[in-house]
Amino acid sequence: MPERMRKHAVLLPLELICMAVLLLPFSLGGTACSVWGTNVVRISGSTTLLPLVQEGADRFMDMYSDKTVLVQGGGSSVGIAQVKEGIVDIANSSRELKPEEDDGKLVDHPIALDVIVIVVHPGVSVNDLDVEQVKDIFTGRVTNWSEVGGADAPILVVVRDRASGTREMFDKEALEDEDVVGSAIESNSNGIVRETVAATPNSIGYISIGYVSESIKPLSYDGVIATSDNALNGTYTLSRYLHMFSYGEPTGSAREFIDYMLSEEFQLGVVAQEYIPVIGIEDE
């Protein structure tokens, strides 16, 4: 059995023990369960960030054979709740903190700038949608492509699940917090949204720019193409930072892992393949 698989196989029962301890009627004060030891970093949260952080974890463990990084999804809200409860050391989030989540103790470590792209099935003839058209389609006021310059065909809307930071960001920025049409298909990852749109005629959805492929068709938004440059210069407005949150300043292996994620090696060698590296963004 490979070394990394042995680590996971041995640590899984400890995860169950730790979860059981957290259910006892006393507080751990927001600290990580000590059964893990100092060489294990536990991370949960955003499914958007999951592939990127898992790649970072694999590389980090290759560099430090005595350390283990366990990465799970669950959504931004789940990660933030778990890091505050001490279940994990780091929360991945594809959105900003909500007021009710921000108790002043969460420390933000932005690791990338993401661009959200509106995508359709390749058979859809429309190439651009303005702000109001996007809002009307996703809220259900427009239900046929002919209403926005396309063929006479019903529109099928695909969105992220409610735990998703991508969904919350899109609902706020593109829909101005109006409700998504009730007939929308909910998907729990960028990859599933892409697969659903690619396989479903007349469908529309949204994904992170790193997930755009030839299987779907990206649209411009209000006349602006979704690119890193357009996000940086402010002309393309559907963009957001991707975050790692710790509860208080991170220490030990968690600090080392965050530092590696922010290193020039990882930012320029890995992050830049799908997102905008934060080290390339000048402080304002």
C-alpha contacts under 8 A as a table, 3 or more apart, distances in Angstrom:
res1	aa1	res2	aa2	distance
1	M	5	M	6.41
1	M	6	R	6.29
2	P	5	M	5.30
2	P	6	R	6.24
3	E	6	R	5.04
3	E	7	K	6.37
4	R	7	K	5.12
4	R	8	H	6.51
5	M	8	H	5.16
5	M	9	A	6.07
6	R	9	A	5.03
6	R	10	V	6.11
7	K	10	V	5.33
7	K	11	L	6.05
7	K	68	T	7.21
8	H	11	L	5.15
8	H	12	L	5.98
9	A	12	L	5.68
10	V	13	P	6.79
10	V	14	L	7.66
11	L	14	L	5.11
11	L	15	E	6.37
12	L	15	E	5.10
12	L	16	L	6.69
13	P	16	L	5.15
13	P	17	I	6.34
14	L	17	I	4.87
14	L	18	C	6.07
14	L	35	V	7.00
14	L	36	W	7.12
15	E	18	C	5.06
15	E	19	M	6.19
15	E	36	W	7.96
16	L	19	M	5.14
16	L	20	A	6.20
17	I	20	A	5.09
17	I	21	V	6.23
18	C	21	V	5.07
18	C	22	L	6.32
18	C	33	C	5.97
18	C	35	V	6.71
18	C	36	W	7.97
18	C	87	I	7.83
19	M	22	L	5.15
19	M	23	L	6.66
19	M	87	I	7.26
20	A	23	L	5.28
20	A	24	L	7.07
21	V	24	L	5.51
21	V	33	C	7.98
22	L	27	S	7.85
22	L	28	L	7.54
22	L	33	C	7.85
22	L	87	I	7.54
27	S	30	G	7.70
28	L	31	T	5.80
28	L	32	A	7.72
28	L	33	C	7.78
28	L	85	E	7.89
28	L	86	G	7.13
29	G	85	E	7.77
29	G	86	G	7.57
30	G	83	V	7.51
30	G	84	K	5.61
30	G	85	E	5.11
30	G	86	G	4.49
30	G	247	Y	7.25
31	T	85	E	7.53
31	T	86	G	4.72
31	T	87	I	7.98
32	A	86	G	4.55
32	A	87	I	5.97
32	A	88	V	6.37
32	A	89	D	6.36
33	C	36	W	6.34
33	C	86	G	6.83
33	C	87	I	6.85
34	S	37	G	5.72
36	W	39	N	7.73
36	W	40	V	6.11
37	G	40	V	6.19
38	T	41	V	7.88
38	T	252	G	6.76
38	T	253	S	6.61
39	N	66	D	6.90
39	N	67	K	4.81
39	N	68	T	6.34
39	N	252	G	7.79
39	N	253	S	5.78
40	V	67	K	5.89
40	V	68	T	4.80
40	V	69	V	5.78
40	V	70	L	7.53
40	V	253	S	6.95
41	V	67	K	7.98
41	V	68	T	6.31
41	V	69	V	4.68
41	V	70	L	6.18
41	V	88	V	7.68
41	V	89	D	6.20
41	V	90	I	7.77
41	V	253	S	6.45
41	V	254	A	5.66
42	R	69	V	6.00
42	R	70	L	4.92
42	R	71	V	6.27
42	R	87	I	7.96
42	R	88	V	4.86
42	R	89	D	5.27
42	R	90	I	6.53
43	I	69	V	7.55
43	I	70	L	6.05
43	I	71	V	4.80
43	I	72	Q	6.20
43	I	79	G	7.57
43	I	88	V	5.46
43	I	89	D	5.98
43	I	90	I	4.81
43	I	91	A	5.78
43	I	92	N	7.11
44	S	71	V	5.78
44	S	72	Q	4.58
44	S	73	G	5.24
44	S	74	G	6.70
44	S	75	G	7.84
44	S	78	V	7.40
44	S	79	G	4.82
44	S	82	Q	7.64
44	S	88	V	6.76
44	S	90	I	6.81
44	S	91	A	5.36
44	S	92	N	6.04
45	G	49	L	7.94
45	G	50	L	7.77
45	G	72	Q	6.72
45	G	73	G	4.81
45	G	74	G	5.19
45	G	75	G	4.53
45	G	76	S	4.47
45	G	77	S	6.86
45	G	78	V	5.65
45	G	79	G	3.71
45	G	80	I	6.96
45	G	91	A	5.47
45	G	92	N	4.61
45	G	93	S	6.01
46	S	49	L	5.38
46	S	50	L	6.33
46	S	73	G	5.72
46	S	74	G	6.49
46	S	75	G	4.24
46	S	76	S	4.31
46	S	77	S	7.92
46	S	79	G	7.02
46	S	91	A	7.92
46	S	92	N	5.14
46	S	93	S	4.96
46	S	94	S	5.91
46	S	164	S	6.80
46	S	165	G	6.78
47	T	50	L	4.80
47	T	51	P	7.71
47	T	73	G	5.03
47	T	74	G	6.66
47	T	75	G	5.72
47	T	76	S	7.64
47	T	164	S	7.57
47	T	188	N	7.70
47	T	189	S	5.96
47	T	190	N	7.74
48	T	51	P	7.25
48	T	94	S	6.79
48	T	166	T	7.63
48	T	189	S	6.80
48	T	190	N	6.53
48	T	208	S	7.55
49	L	52	L	5.40
49	L	53	V	5.99
49	L	92	N	6.54
49	L	93	S	7.39
49	L	94	S	7.12
49	L	242	L	7.39
50	L	53	V	5.34
50	L	54	Q	5.92
50	L	71	V	7.29
50	L	72	Q	7.05
50	L	73	G	6.16
50	L	92	N	7.95
51	P	54	Q	5.10
51	P	55	E	6.13
52	L	55	E	5.19
52	L	56	G	6.33
52	L	270	V	7.92
52	L	271	V	7.31
53	V	56	G	4.85
53	V	57	A	6.03
53	V	71	V	7.35
53	V	261	M	7.96
54	Q	57	A	4.86
54	Q	58	D	6.16
54	Q	71	V	6.26
55	E	58	D	5.18
55	E	59	R	6.30
56	G	59	R	5.25
56	G	60	F	5.97
56	G	260	Y	7.83
56	G	261	M	6.42
56	G	266	F	7.50
57	A	60	F	5.01
57	A	61	M	6.06
57	A	68	T	7.96
57	A	69	V	5.60
57	A	70	L	7.66
57	A	71	V	7.73
57	A	257	F	7.81
58	D	61	M	5.26
58	D	62	D	6.21
58	D	69	V	7.92
59	R	62	D	5.02
59	R	63	M	6.35
60	F	63	M	5.12
60	F	64	Y	6.16
60	F	257	F	7.05
60	F	260	Y	7.40
61	M	64	Y	4.90
61	M	65	S	5.54
61	M	66	D	7.64
61	M	67	K	5.97
61	M	68	T	6.15
61	M	69	V	7.14
62	D	65	S	5.98
64	Y	67	K	5.64
65	S	68	T	7.82
67	K	253	S	7.59
73	G	79	G	7.81
74	G	77	S	7.96
74	G	78	V	5.75
74	G	79	G	6.93
74	G	163	A	7.66
75	G	78	V	5.40
75	G	79	G	6.42
75	G	93	S	7.52
75	G	163	A	5.20
75	G	164	S	5.07
75	G	165	G	6.86
76	S	79	G	5.19
76	S	80	I	6.23
76	S	91	A	7.42
76	S	92	N	6.19
76	S	93	S	4.45
76	S	94	S	6.30
76	S	95	R	7.27
76	S	163	A	6.56
76	S	164	S	5.94
76	S	165	G	5.43
77	S	80	I	5.28
77	S	81	A	6.20
77	S	93	S	7.58
77	S	163	A	5.94
77	S	164	S	7.36
77	S	165	G	7.43
78	V	81	A	5.21
78	V	82	Q	6.09
78	V	163	A	7.45
79	G	82	Q	5.12
79	G	83	V	6.15
79	G	88	V	7.81
79	G	90	I	7.64
79	G	91	A	4.51
79	G	92	N	6.08
79	G	93	S	7.10
80	I	83	V	5.38
80	I	84	K	6.36
80	I	91	A	5.33
80	I	92	N	7.50
80	I	93	S	7.36
80	I	101	E	7.70
80	I	245	F	7.35
81	A	84	K	5.32
81	A	85	E	6.29
81	A	101	E	7.97
82	Q	85	E	4.97
82	Q	86	G	6.12
82	Q	87	I	5.10
82	Q	88	V	5.80
82	Q	91	A	7.38
83	V	86	G	5.09
83	V	87	I	5.87
83	V	88	V	4.90
83	V	89	D	5.78
83	V	90	I	5.96
83	V	91	A	5.76
83	V	245	F	7.77
83	V	246	S	6.71
83	V	247	Y	6.28
84	K	87	I	7.71
84	K	106	L	7.81
84	K	247	Y	6.10
85	E	88	V	7.82
86	G	89	D	6.79
88	V	91	A	7.14
89	D	246	S	6.31
89	D	247	Y	7.47
89	D	254	A	6.76
90	I	244	M	6.29
90	I	245	F	5.60
90	I	246	S	4.98
90	I	247	Y	7.68
90	I	254	A	7.44
91	A	244	M	5.47
91	A	245	F	4.98
91	A	246	S	6.51
92	N	242	L	7.71
92	N	243	H	5.86
92	N	244	M	4.65
92	N	245	F	6.49
93	S	96	E	7.41
93	S	165	G	6.56
93	S	242	L	6.07
93	S	243	H	5.06
93	S	244	M	6.16
93	S	245	F	7.46
94	S	164	S	7.78
94	S	165	G	4.81
94	S	166	T	6.09
94	S	240	R	7.48
94	S	241	Y	6.77
94	S	242	L	4.64
94	S	243	H	6.15
95	R	165	G	4.94
95	R	166	T	6.91
95	R	168	E	7.38
95	R	169	M	6.39
95	R	240	R	7.01
95	R	241	Y	6.94
95	R	242	L	6.59
95	R	243	H	7.29
96	E	241	Y	7.92
96	E	243	H	7.87
97	L	101	E	6.06
97	L	102	D	6.16
98	K	101	E	5.23
98	K	102	D	6.45
99	P	102	D	5.37
100	E	103	D	7.44
102	D	105	K	7.33
102	D	106	L	6.81
103	D	106	L	7.03
105	K	247	Y	5.78
105	K	248	G	5.35
106	L	245	F	6.12
106	L	246	S	5.67
106	L	247	Y	4.59
106	L	248	G	5.64
107	V	245	F	5.45
107	V	246	S	5.24
107	V	247	Y	6.11
107	V	248	G	5.68
107	V	249	E	6.34
108	D	243	H	6.53
108	D	244	M	6.15
108	D	245	F	4.82
108	D	246	S	6.86
109	H	243	H	5.63
109	H	244	M	5.02
109	H	245	F	5.99
109	H	246	S	7.95
109	H	258	I	7.76
110	P	241	Y	6.40
110	P	242	L	5.75
110	P	243	H	4.27
110	P	244	M	6.13
110	P	278	V	7.19
111	I	241	Y	7.51
111	I	242	L	5.91
111	I	243	H	5.77
111	I	244	M	7.00
111	I	261	M	6.99
111	I	262	L	6.27
111	I	277	P	7.04
111	I	278	V	5.87
112	A	241	Y	5.81
112	A	242	L	5.25
112	A	243	H	7.36
112	A	271	V	6.97
112	A	275	Y	6.15
112	A	276	I	5.64
112	A	277	P	5.08
112	A	278	V	5.15
113	L	239	S	7.08
113	L	240	R	5.78
113	L	241	Y	4.36
113	L	242	L	5.98
113	L	275	Y	5.92
113	L	276	I	4.93
113	L	277	P	6.58
113	L	278	V	6.63
114	D	208	S	6.60
114	D	209	I	7.05
114	D	239	S	5.54
114	D	240	R	5.37
114	D	241	Y	5.90
114	D	242	L	6.64
114	D	275	Y	5.39
114	D	276	I	6.52
115	V	208	S	5.76
115	V	209	I	5.41
115	V	226	A	6.96
115	V	227	T	7.33
115	V	228	S	7.03
115	V	231	A	6.84
115	V	238	L	6.14
115	V	239	S	4.30
115	V	240	R	6.59
115	V	275	Y	7.41
116	I	206	Y	6.54
116	I	207	I	5.60
116	I	208	S	4.61
116	I	209	I	5.82
116	I	226	A	7.58
116	I	238	L	5.46
116	I	239	S	5.71
116	I	240	R	7.99
117	V	206	Y	5.41
117	V	207	I	5.43
117	V	208	S	5.99
117	V	209	I	5.79
117	V	212	V	7.89
117	V	218	P	6.48
117	V	219	L	7.24
117	V	226	A	6.15
117	V	238	L	7.52
118	I	204	I	7.29
118	I	205	G	5.85
118	I	206	Y	4.31
118	I	207	I	6.68
118	I	218	P	5.89
118	I	219	L	5.64
118	I	220	S	7.49
118	I	221	Y	7.49
119	V	197	V	7.66
119	V	204	I	5.74
119	V	205	G	5.38
119	V	206	Y	5.50
119	V	207	I	7.26
119	V	216	I	6.41
119	V	217	K	5.34
119	V	218	P	4.29
119	V	219	L	5.73
120	V	124	V	6.49
120	V	197	V	6.18
120	V	198	A	7.56
120	V	202	N	7.23
120	V	203	S	5.63
120	V	204	I	4.29
120	V	205	G	6.32
120	V	216	I	6.04
120	V	217	K	5.20
120	V	218	P	6.43
120	V	219	L	7.33
121	H	124	V	5.70
121	H	197	V	5.38
121	H	198	A	5.25
121	H	199	A	7.40
121	H	200	T	6.60
121	H	201	P	5.75
121	H	202	N	5.96
121	H	203	S	5.57
121	H	204	I	6.64
121	H	215	S	7.99
121	H	216	I	5.42
121	H	217	K	6.02
122	P	125	S	7.87
122	P	198	A	7.12
122	P	201	P	7.99
122	P	215	S	7.22
122	P	216	I	5.42
122	P	217	K	5.12
123	G	201	P	6.63
123	G	202	N	7.00
124	V	150	G	7.18
124	V	151	A	7.74
124	V	201	P	7.63
124	V	202	N	5.89
124	V	203	S	7.97
125	S	150	G	5.70
125	S	151	A	7.13
126	V	129	L	7.69
126	V	148	V	7.73
126	V	149	G	6.61
126	V	150	G	5.46
126	V	219	L	7.79
127	N	218	P	7.79
127	N	219	L	5.19
127	N	220	S	6.56
128	D	219	L	5.24
128	D	220	S	4.77
128	D	221	Y	5.97
128	D	222	D	6.83
128	D	223	G	6.28
129	L	133	Q	5.77
129	L	134	V	6.10
129	L	148	V	7.67
129	L	219	L	7.14
129	L	220	S	6.64
129	L	221	Y	5.47
129	L	222	D	5.75
129	L	223	G	7.32
130	D	133	Q	5.31
130	D	134	V	6.30
130	D	221	Y	5.72
130	D	222	D	3.86
130	D	223	G	6.85
131	V	134	V	5.40
131	V	135	K	6.32
131	V	174	A	7.07
131	V	221	Y	6.95
131	V	222	D	5.69
132	E	135	K	5.04
132	E	136	D	5.98
133	Q	136	D	5.06
133	Q	137	I	6.07
133	Q	142	V	7.69
133	Q	148	V	7.05
134	V	137	I	5.23
134	V	138	F	6.22
134	V	174	A	7.21
134	V	175	L	7.81
135	K	138	F	5.47
135	K	139	T	6.07
135	K	174	A	6.20
135	K	175	L	5.04
136	D	139	T	5.31
136	D	140	G	5.94
136	D	141	R	4.85
136	D	142	V	5.29
137	I	140	G	5.24
137	I	141	R	6.06
137	I	142	V	4.76
137	I	143	T	6.32
137	I	155	I	7.79
137	I	157	V	7.70
138	F	141	R	7.87
138	F	142	V	7.99
138	F	157	V	6.43
138	F	175	L	7.55
138	F	180	V	5.62
138	F	181	V	5.99
139	T	142	V	7.84
139	T	175	L	7.49
139	T	178	E	6.87
139	T	179	D	5.99
139	T	180	V	4.53
139	T	181	V	4.52
140	G	143	T	5.98
140	G	180	V	7.19
140	G	181	V	4.76
140	G	182	G	7.92
142	V	145	W	7.98
142	V	147	E	6.75
143	T	147	E	7.75
143	T	154	P	5.81
143	T	155	I	5.29
143	T	156	L	7.97
144	N	147	E	5.74
144	N	148	V	7.78
144	N	152	D	6.43
144	N	153	A	5.45
144	N	154	P	4.36
144	N	155	I	5.21
145	W	148	V	5.56
145	W	149	G	6.54
145	W	150	G	4.67
145	W	151	A	5.57
145	W	152	D	5.92
145	W	153	A	5.63
145	W	154	P	6.31
145	W	155	I	6.09
145	W	202	N	7.88
146	S	149	G	5.17
146	S	150	G	4.51
146	S	151	A	4.94
146	S	152	D	4.79
146	S	153	A	6.86
147	E	150	G	7.06
153	A	202	N	6.86
154	P	202	N	6.73
155	I	202	N	5.48
155	I	203	S	5.80
155	I	204	I	7.27
156	L	184	A	6.95
156	L	202	N	6.08
156	L	203	S	4.40
156	L	204	I	6.28
157	V	181	V	7.85
157	V	183	S	7.43
157	V	184	A	4.85
157	V	185	I	6.36
157	V	203	S	5.77
157	V	204	I	5.20
157	V	205	G	6.11
158	V	184	A	5.44
158	V	185	I	4.70
158	V	186	E	6.08
158	V	187	S	7.31
158	V	193	V	6.69
158	V	196	T	7.65
158	V	197	V	7.20
158	V	203	S	6.96
158	V	204	I	5.94
158	V	205	G	4.69
158	V	206	Y	7.68
159	V	167	R	6.99
159	V	184	A	6.55
159	V	185	I	6.07
159	V	186	E	5.02
159	V	187	S	6.21
159	V	193	V	7.10
159	V	205	G	5.76
159	V	206	Y	6.88
160	R	164	S	6.27
160	R	166	T	7.04
160	R	167	R	5.25
160	R	186	E	5.19
160	R	187	S	4.82
160	R	188	N	5.69
160	R	189	S	6.76
160	R	190	N	7.70
160	R	193	V	7.26
161	D	164	S	5.59
161	D	167	R	6.67
161	D	186	E	5.07
161	D	187	S	5.44
161	D	188	N	5.26
162	R	167	R	6.46
162	R	168	E	7.34
163	A	167	R	7.68
164	S	167	R	5.17
164	S	168	E	6.46
164	S	188	N	7.34
165	G	168	E	5.02
165	G	169	M	6.08
166	T	169	M	5.16
166	T	170	F	6.10
167	R	170	F	5.15
167	R	171	D	5.96
168	E	171	D	5.15
168	E	172	K	6.13
169	M	172	K	5.23
169	M	173	E	6.00
169	M	240	R	7.73
170	F	173	E	5.26
170	F	174	A	5.33
170	F	175	L	6.81
170	F	238	L	7.47
171	D	174	A	5.73
171	D	175	L	4.80
171	D	176	E	6.17
171	D	177	D	5.14
171	D	178	E	6.97
171	D	179	D	7.83
171	D	180	V	7.81
172	K	175	L	5.74
172	K	176	E	4.68
172	K	177	D	4.72
172	K	178	E	7.99
173	E	176	E	5.62
173	E	177	D	7.68
173	E	238	L	6.96
174	A	238	L	7.54
175	L	178	E	5.46
175	L	179	D	7.79
180	V	184	A	7.10
181	V	184	A	5.70
187	S	190	N	7.85
187	S	192	I	6.07
187	S	193	V	5.84
188	N	192	I	6.88
188	N	193	V	7.80
189	S	192	I	5.34
189	S	193	V	6.40
190	N	193	V	5.17
190	N	194	R	6.22
190	N	207	I	5.38
190	N	208	S	6.79
190	N	211	Y	6.84
191	G	194	R	5.12
191	G	195	E	6.20
191	G	211	Y	6.90
192	I	195	E	4.98
192	I	196	T	5.94
193	V	196	T	5.11
193	V	197	V	6.10
193	V	205	G	6.74
193	V	206	Y	7.31
193	V	207	I	7.00
194	R	197	V	5.30
194	R	198	A	5.99
194	R	205	G	7.83
194	R	207	I	7.05
194	R	211	Y	7.47
194	R	212	V	7.71
194	R	215	S	7.86
194	R	216	I	6.91
195	E	198	A	5.08
195	E	199	A	6.11
196	T	199	A	5.26
196	T	200	T	5.99
197	V	200	T	5.21
197	V	201	P	7.46
197	V	203	S	5.52
197	V	204	I	6.26
197	V	205	G	6.68
197	V	216	I	6.83
198	A	201	P	7.66
198	A	215	S	5.55
198	A	216	I	5.21
200	T	203	S	5.79
207	I	211	Y	6.47
207	I	212	V	7.24
208	S	211	Y	5.64
208	S	212	V	7.21
209	I	212	V	5.46
209	I	226	A	7.74
209	I	227	T	7.99
209	I	274	E	6.76
209	I	275	Y	7.34
210	G	273	Q	7.58
210	G	274	E	4.23
210	G	275	Y	6.53
211	Y	274	E	7.85
212	V	216	I	7.09
212	V	218	P	7.34
213	S	216	I	6.09
213	S	217	K	7.94
214	E	217	K	7.06
219	L	225	I	7.20
219	L	226	A	7.94
220	S	223	G	5.60
220	S	224	V	5.15
220	S	225	I	4.38
220	S	226	A	6.26
221	Y	224	V	5.24
221	Y	225	I	6.46
221	Y	226	A	7.39
221	Y	236	Y	7.44
224	V	230	N	7.68
224	V	235	T	6.91
224	V	236	Y	6.03
225	I	230	N	7.38
225	I	236	Y	7.17
226	A	230	N	6.65
226	A	231	A	7.24
226	A	236	Y	6.30
227	T	230	N	5.26
227	T	231	A	6.26
227	T	236	Y	7.70
228	S	231	A	5.12
228	S	232	L	6.20
228	S	275	Y	7.58
228	S	276	I	6.49
229	D	232	L	5.13
229	D	233	N	6.18
230	N	233	N	5.21
230	N	234	G	6.07
230	N	235	T	5.29
230	N	236	Y	5.15
231	A	234	G	5.20
231	A	235	T	6.26
231	A	236	Y	4.84
231	A	237	T	6.44
231	A	238	L	7.60
231	A	239	S	6.31
232	L	235	T	7.87
233	N	236	Y	7.73
234	G	237	T	6.15
236	Y	239	S	7.39
244	M	258	I	7.99
246	S	249	E	6.53
246	S	250	P	6.05
247	Y	250	P	7.28
250	P	254	A	5.85
250	P	255	R	4.91
251	T	254	A	5.79
251	T	255	R	4.79
251	T	256	E	7.73
252	G	255	R	5.42
252	G	256	E	6.42
253	S	256	E	4.90
253	S	257	F	6.07
254	A	257	F	5.15
254	A	258	I	6.27
255	R	258	I	5.27
255	R	259	D	6.12
256	E	259	D	5.08
256	E	260	Y	6.20
257	F	260	Y	5.02
257	F	261	M	6.29
258	I	261	M	5.03
258	I	262	L	6.31
259	D	262	L	5.11
259	D	263	S	6.05
260	Y	263	S	4.91
260	Y	266	F	6.86
261	M	266	F	5.88
261	M	267	Q	6.85
262	L	266	F	6.75
262	L	267	Q	6.09
262	L	278	V	7.87
262	L	279	I	7.59
263	S	266	F	5.47
263	S	267	Q	5.96
264	E	267	Q	5.09
264	E	268	L	5.72
264	E	269	G	7.72
264	E	279	I	7.34
265	E	268	L	5.74
265	E	269	G	5.57
265	E	270	V	7.85
266	F	269	G	5.07
266	F	270	V	5.23
266	F	271	V	6.44
267	Q	270	V	5.72
267	Q	271	V	4.74
267	Q	272	A	6.16
267	Q	277	P	5.40
267	Q	278	V	7.46
267	Q	279	I	7.13
268	L	271	V	6.09
268	L	272	A	5.21
268	L	273	Q	7.94
268	L	277	P	6.66
269	G	272	A	6.36
269	G	273	Q	7.24
270	V	273	Q	5.54
270	V	274	E	7.71
271	V	274	E	5.95
271	V	275	Y	5.57
271	V	276	I	6.84
271	V	277	P	5.81
272	A	275	Y	5.20
272	A	276	I	5.55
272	A	277	P	5.56
276	I	280	G	7.43
277	P	280	G	5.51
277	P	281	I	7.18
278	V	281	I	5.24
279	I	282	E	7.43
